[in-house]
Amino acid sequence: MNDMNKPDIQRIIAARLEELGLTRLSRMFSVEHNVPRGTHKAGVGGSASGDMLKSIYDTDDDAKVGQAANADTVDGKHASDLAPAAHGHAQSDVTNLVTDLAGKAAVSHAHAATDITSATLDGDRLPALSTTKRGGVKATGTPSGKFLKDDDTWATPGGGLGYALTLTALTLATLTDGATYYFGSKAVAPVTTAARARVYIPKAGTIKATYIYAYCTTPGSSEDVYFYIRKNNTTDTLIVSRLLDAADILIDNASLSIAVAQGDYFEIKVVCPAWATNPANVHFSGSVYIE
């Protein structure tokens, strides 16, 4: 290998450094070019001094100073060996990513109703009521003592949410002048002793109406007969007064308001007048309506 003189080597190094963008370092070599011969310090590894010898600085004969060849590397890696600042990766490059994603739901997905096994759905998530399907109640407000209408609003009942208790009695041969009779739901003829034909209240409420049908094979004369609801054998409330002067008589009152508690009982009390003609073969039946 022929030795190159110092200026040539300096020019080679300066040019290469310029190519690598190492301008300041290139200028240092240009300055060094002006240092008088024989004033250089030790060369590479302290193995030379004075002129830069090709045999020392370009050992692989590639026209490049050996150390300058690594000027653009990081830990021996050139730029072409490294990823750019902005780059991407395939999913397979990330450990377990493909497997983990396979067990996840898609961003846009749906659930069957049977998948919901806990918590409470908001009422607005339920479908509206219709004539063909059941749905959610979307009415607002406090529904205490009210009912839901088909337009999703609450309304106060105007009646019809109560229950009725049946009244019956076997035929009484004759109603006696001035006598007081009692009957209820017991299948016996009316008796003159109270609390023997009790009708018990199964659910608290208010007695609103009473309808009693009286059938007489022999009607009586035109004297008033008084009918009462007697509660717990202590309190009488007048239903109405009627004449039993025809074969078929309706004894009714739809404007009653008698509060009753669960476990209370009542009877129908009948107070007879002194007749000119006493009714005969009298049969009573009917019902009491409670809300």
C-alpha positions as CSV (number, residue, x, y, z in Angstrom):
1,M,0.0,0.0,0.0
2,N,1.4,3.4,-1.0
3,D,1.6,5.9,1.7
4,M,-0.5,9.1,1.1
5,N,0.8,12.5,2.2
6,K,-0.9,14.3,5.0
7,P,-2.8,16.9,3.0
8,D,-4.4,14.2,0.9
9,I,-5.5,12.3,3.9
10,Q,-6.8,15.5,5.5
11,R,-8.8,16.3,2.4
12,I,-10.3,12.8,2.4
13,I,-11.3,13.0,6.0
14,A,-12.7,16.6,5.7
15,A,-14.8,15.6,2.6
16,R,-16.2,12.5,4.3
17,L,-17.1,14.5,7.4
18,E,-18.9,17.0,5.2
19,E,-20.9,14.2,3.6
20,L,-21.9,13.0,7.0
21,G,-23.0,16.5,8.0
22,L,-20.2,16.8,10.6
23,T,-19.2,20.3,9.5
24,R,-17.5,21.4,12.7
25,L,-15.4,18.3,12.8
26,S,-14.5,18.8,9.1
27,R,-13.3,22.3,9.9
28,M,-11.0,20.9,12.6
29,F,-9.3,18.8,10.0
30,S,-8.9,21.8,7.7
31,V,-7.3,23.7,10.5
32,E,-5.1,20.8,11.3
33,H,-4.0,20.8,7.7
34,N,-2.2,24.1,8.4
35,V,-0.2,22.7,11.3
36,P,3.5,22.6,10.3
37,R,4.9,19.1,9.6
38,G,6.4,17.4,12.6
39,T,4.2,19.2,15.2
40,H,1.4,16.5,15.2
41,K,0.8,14.6,18.4
42,A,0.5,10.8,18.6
43,G,-1.7,9.3,16.0
44,V,-4.4,6.6,16.4
45,G,-3.8,4.7,19.6
46,G,-0.6,6.6,20.0
47,S,1.1,4.5,17.3
48,A,2.2,7.2,15.0
49,S,3.2,10.8,15.0
50,G,3.8,13.5,12.4
51,D,2.3,12.7,9.0
52,M,-1.0,10.6,8.9
53,L,0.0,7.3,7.2
54,K,-2.5,5.4,5.1
55,S,-1.1,2.2,6.6
56,I,-2.4,3.4,10.0
57,Y,-5.5,5.5,9.2
58,D,-6.9,3.5,6.3
59,T,-6.1,-0.1,7.1
60,D,-8.9,-1.5,4.9
61,D,-7.9,0.5,1.9
62,D,-11.4,1.9,1.3
63,A,-10.1,5.5,0.9
64,K,-11.8,6.4,4.3
65,V,-10.2,7.0,7.6
66,G,-11.1,4.0,9.7
67,Q,-12.7,5.9,12.7
68,A,-14.6,8.2,10.3
69,A,-16.5,5.2,8.9
70,N,-18.3,4.9,12.3
71,A,-19.1,8.5,12.6
72,D,-22.8,8.0,11.6
73,T,-23.4,4.9,13.8
74,V,-25.1,4.3,17.2
75,D,-23.6,1.3,19.0
76,G,-22.3,0.2,15.6
77,K,-25.7,0.5,13.9
78,H,-26.0,2.7,10.8
79,A,-29.1,4.8,10.1
80,S,-30.3,2.2,7.6
81,D,-30.3,-0.4,10.4
82,L,-32.6,1.7,12.6
83,A,-36.4,2.4,12.4
84,P,-37.5,5.9,11.5
85,A,-39.0,8.1,14.3
86,A,-42.4,7.6,12.7
87,H,-43.1,4.0,12.0
88,G,-45.6,1.2,12.6
89,H,-45.8,-2.4,13.6
90,A,-47.8,-5.4,12.5
91,Q,-50.1,-6.9,15.2
92,S,-48.0,-10.0,15.1
93,D,-44.9,-8.0,16.2
94,V,-46.5,-7.4,19.6
95,T,-46.4,-10.4,21.9
96,N,-49.8,-12.0,22.5
97,L,-51.7,-9.1,20.9
98,V,-53.4,-11.2,18.3
99,T,-54.5,-13.8,20.9
100,D,-55.7,-11.1,23.3
101,L,-57.7,-9.2,20.6
102,A,-59.4,-12.5,19.5
103,G,-61.1,-12.6,22.9
104,K,-62.5,-9.1,22.8
105,A,-65.8,-7.8,21.5
106,A,-66.0,-5.5,18.4
107,V,-66.4,-1.8,19.1
108,S,-69.8,-2.0,17.5
109,H,-71.8,-5.0,18.9
110,A,-75.1,-6.0,20.5
111,H,-76.3,-8.1,23.4
112,A,-79.3,-10.4,23.8
113,A,-81.6,-9.5,26.7
114,T,-80.6,-12.8,28.4
115,D,-77.0,-11.5,28.6
116,I,-78.1,-8.9,31.2
117,T,-77.9,-10.7,34.5
118,S,-77.3,-7.9,37.0
119,A,-78.1,-4.3,37.8
120,T,-81.3,-2.5,36.8
121,L,-82.3,-1.1,33.4
122,D,-83.4,2.4,33.2
123,G,-87.1,2.7,32.4
124,D,-86.4,4.6,29.2
125,R,-84.5,1.6,27.8
126,L,-87.7,-0.5,27.8
127,P,-90.2,-0.5,24.9
128,A,-93.4,1.4,25.2
129,L,-96.7,-0.4,26.1
130,S,-98.8,-1.4,23.2
131,T,-101.8,-3.6,22.4
132,T,-99.6,-6.3,21.1
133,K,-96.7,-6.5,23.5
134,R,-95.7,-5.8,27.1
135,G,-93.3,-3.0,27.7
136,G,-92.0,-0.4,30.2
137,V,-94.1,2.1,32.2
138,K,-93.0,5.6,31.2
139,A,-95.4,7.6,33.3
140,T,-94.0,10.0,35.8
141,G,-95.2,11.1,39.2
142,T,-96.2,9.2,42.3
143,P,-98.8,6.5,41.4
144,S,-100.0,6.0,45.0
145,G,-103.7,5.0,44.9
146,K,-103.8,5.4,41.1
147,F,-103.9,3.2,38.0
148,L,-102.0,3.4,34.7
149,K,-103.9,4.4,31.6
150,D,-103.1,3.3,28.1
151,D,-101.6,6.7,27.3
152,D,-98.8,6.1,30.0
153,T,-100.4,8.5,32.5
154,W,-101.6,7.8,36.1
155,A,-105.3,8.4,36.9
156,T,-107.3,8.3,40.1
157,P,-109.8,5.4,40.0
158,G,-113.4,6.4,39.9
159,G,-114.5,3.1,41.3
160,G,-114.5,-0.5,40.2
161,L,-111.4,-1.6,42.2
162,G,-113.3,-3.0,45.2
163,Y,-115.1,-6.2,46.0
164,A,-118.6,-7.4,46.8
165,L,-119.9,-9.7,49.6
166,T,-123.0,-11.8,49.0
167,L,-126.1,-11.6,51.1
168,T,-128.6,-14.4,51.3
169,A,-131.4,-15.7,53.6
170,L,-133.9,-18.5,53.4
171,T,-137.6,-17.8,53.1
172,L,-139.4,-16.3,56.1
173,A,-143.0,-17.3,56.4
174,T,-144.3,-14.1,57.8
175,L,-142.8,-10.7,58.9
176,T,-144.3,-10.0,62.3
177,D,-145.6,-6.6,63.3
178,G,-142.9,-4.5,65.1
179,A,-140.3,-7.2,64.9
180,T,-136.6,-6.7,64.1
181,Y,-134.8,-9.3,61.9
182,Y,-131.2,-9.9,61.0
183,F,-129.7,-11.7,58.0
184,G,-126.3,-11.9,56.3
185,S,-124.7,-14.6,54.3
186,K,-125.9,-17.6,56.3
187,A,-128.3,-19.9,54.6
188,V,-131.0,-19.6,57.2
189,A,-134.2,-17.5,57.5
190,P,-133.8,-14.1,59.1
191,V,-133.6,-14.3,62.9
192,T,-134.5,-11.9,65.7
193,T,-131.3,-12.3,67.6
194,A,-128.3,-10.0,66.5
195,A,-124.8,-11.3,65.6
196,R,-126.1,-14.7,64.4
197,A,-125.7,-14.0,60.7
198,R,-122.4,-12.2,60.5
199,V,-120.6,-11.3,57.3
200,Y,-116.9,-10.7,58.0
201,I,-114.7,-8.1,56.2
202,P,-111.7,-9.7,54.5
203,K,-110.0,-6.5,53.5
204,A,-110.3,-3.0,55.0
205,G,-112.2,-0.4,52.9
206,T,-115.4,1.5,52.7
207,I,-118.9,0.1,52.2
208,K,-120.1,2.1,49.2
209,A,-123.3,0.4,48.1
210,T,-125.9,-2.2,49.0
211,Y,-128.3,-3.9,46.8
212,I,-131.0,-6.2,48.3
213,Y,-133.7,-8.0,46.4
214,A,-136.9,-8.9,48.4
215,Y,-139.4,-11.3,46.9
216,C,-142.8,-11.7,48.6
217,T,-145.4,-14.3,47.4
218,T,-147.8,-12.3,49.5
219,P,-147.0,-8.5,49.4
220,G,-147.8,-6.5,52.5
221,S,-149.7,-3.2,53.0
222,S,-148.2,0.2,52.4
223,E,-146.1,0.7,55.6
224,D,-142.4,1.6,55.6
225,V,-139.9,-1.0,56.4
226,Y,-136.4,0.2,57.6
227,F,-133.2,-1.5,56.4
228,Y,-129.9,-0.9,58.1
229,I,-126.3,-2.1,58.0
230,R,-125.4,-3.0,61.6
231,K,-121.5,-3.0,62.1
232,N,-120.0,-5.1,64.8
233,N,-123.4,-5.3,66.5
234,T,-123.0,-1.7,67.8
235,T,-123.5,0.8,65.0
236,D,-126.5,1.1,62.6
237,T,-126.4,3.0,59.3
238,L,-129.7,3.4,57.4
239,I,-129.7,2.0,54.0
240,V,-133.2,3.1,53.0
241,S,-136.9,2.6,53.9
242,R,-139.1,0.7,51.5
243,L,-142.6,-0.6,51.2
244,L,-143.0,-4.4,50.8
245,D,-146.2,-3.9,48.9
246,A,-145.2,-5.8,45.7
247,A,-143.9,-9.2,44.8
248,D,-140.5,-7.8,43.7
249,I,-138.8,-5.0,45.6
250,L,-135.2,-3.6,45.2
251,I,-133.8,-2.1,48.4
252,D,-130.7,-0.2,47.3
253,N,-128.3,2.7,48.2
254,A,-125.2,3.5,46.1
255,S,-124.2,6.5,48.2
256,L,-123.1,4.8,51.4
257,S,-119.7,5.5,53.1
258,I,-119.1,3.2,56.0
259,A,-115.5,2.6,56.9
260,V,-114.7,-1.0,57.8
261,A,-111.5,-2.7,59.0
262,Q,-110.3,-6.2,58.2
263,G,-112.0,-8.5,60.7
264,D,-115.1,-6.3,61.2
265,Y,-118.5,-7.8,60.6
266,F,-121.9,-6.6,59.7
267,E,-125.5,-7.8,59.3
268,I,-128.6,-6.5,57.5
269,K,-131.1,-5.3,60.1
270,V,-134.7,-5.1,59.2
271,V,-137.2,-3.1,61.4
272,C,-140.8,-3.9,60.7
273,P,-143.9,-1.6,61.2
274,A,-147.3,-2.7,62.4
275,W,-148.9,-3.8,59.1
276,A,-152.5,-3.9,58.1
277,T,-151.5,-6.8,55.9
278,N,-148.2,-8.6,56.8
279,P,-145.9,-9.8,53.9
280,A,-145.7,-13.5,53.7
281,N,-143.1,-16.0,52.3
282,V,-140.4,-13.3,52.1
283,H,-137.0,-14.1,50.6
284,F,-134.0,-11.8,50.8
285,S,-130.8,-11.8,48.7
286,G,-128.2,-9.3,47.6
287,S,-124.7,-7.9,47.9
288,V,-122.6,-5.2,49.6
289,Y,-119.9,-3.4,47.6
290,I,-116.7,-2.4,49.4
291,E,-113.7,-0.3,48.1
